[in-house]
Amino acid sequence: MKSSVLTRYRVMAYVTAVMLLVLCTCMVFKYGFKMGEDVTFAVSQAHGILYIIYLIFAFDLGSKAKWPFGKLLWVLLSGTIPFAAFFVERKIVRETLPLVGDVQVAPVKA
């Protein structure tokens, strides 16, 4: 597996997680303080699009790493639970890093 597959997943996991936290904050302002309805709409649309991209990249990583269906489902759903994507991303990187085949160590020159 190429390292770019893991990198794409990592970037989208962080972006999706941050956007979800921003969306939760916007929802608190919208429903708690009755303000920011337009901002909430824009953030929710952006998060939706980014989440779809996250799903594609996570599915690509899962299919190349040959994950069982339950693990793949948990990774896909972690983009909908606040803070979960941060923890799941770290665990997935630790498990998937040994599968990356194109990581090359440069020889040390004397």
N, C-alpha and C positions, 0 to 999 in steps of 0.2 A: 504494500500500500504506500502511496506517495504521501509525503509530509504535507502537501498542499491540501489534501482532503481533511486532515486533522486541523490545520490552520484555519480553513474556511469555517469549520464547525466551531472552533474556539471563538473566532471573531463574532460570528452570528449568535452564539450563546451569550456572550457578554452584551452585545448590542440589544438583543431581545430582553435580557434580564433588566438592563437599565431602563429600557423603554417601558417595561411593565411596571417598574417602580414609579416612573414619571406618570404613567397612566393612573396608578393607584392614588398618587398625590392629587392629580387633577380631579379624580372622582370624589375625593374627600372635599375639595373646594367646591365642586359642582353641587353635590348633594348636602354637604354640611353647612356651607356658607352661601349657597345660591349665587355663585359667581364663577366665571371662567368656562361657560358652556361651549363657546366657540373653540377655545384652546383644547378642551377635553375632546371635542369631536375630531380636531386635527390630530391630536396625539393618538387617539384610538384608531384612526385610519392608518397612521404611520406604523403603529405597533402591529396591526393586522397584516400589513404588507410584509413587514420585517419578519413576523412570525411564520408566514408562508415560506419565505426564503430559508429561515431556520429549519423548518420541517424538511425541506428538500435536502439541505446540507447534512442534517442529522440522519436522515434516511440513507443518504449516500454513504456516510461513514459507517452506519450500522450494517448495511449490506456488504460493504467491503471487509468489515471486521467479523462478519458472520455471527452477529448477536442473535440470541433467541428472541422470540417475539415479545415476551414480557419485558425484557430489558429495553428493547427498542421502543416499546410503548411508553415506558417510564421516562426515557430520554425525550421523546417527543412531547409528552405532557409537561415536562419540567419548565417549558417556556410559558406556561399558564399559571404557575404557582409562584407568587412573589418570593424572592431569595432562593428558590430551589435550584434555578439554573446555575447559580454560582457554585453551589456544592456539587451538583451533578457533573458540571463541566470539569471540575478538578478531579473527580473520581474517574471520569471517562478518559481524561488525558493520561492519568497514571496507568490505567489498564491498557490503553491503546498505543501508547508510545513505543513499547517493544515491537509492535507489529509494523511500525514504519520502516520501510526497507531502504529508502534512499538517503538516510542520514549517513553522511560520511565524515569520518574523523580525519582531519588533516595531519599528516606526519609532522613531527617536531623536527625542525632543522637546528643543527648544532652551531 
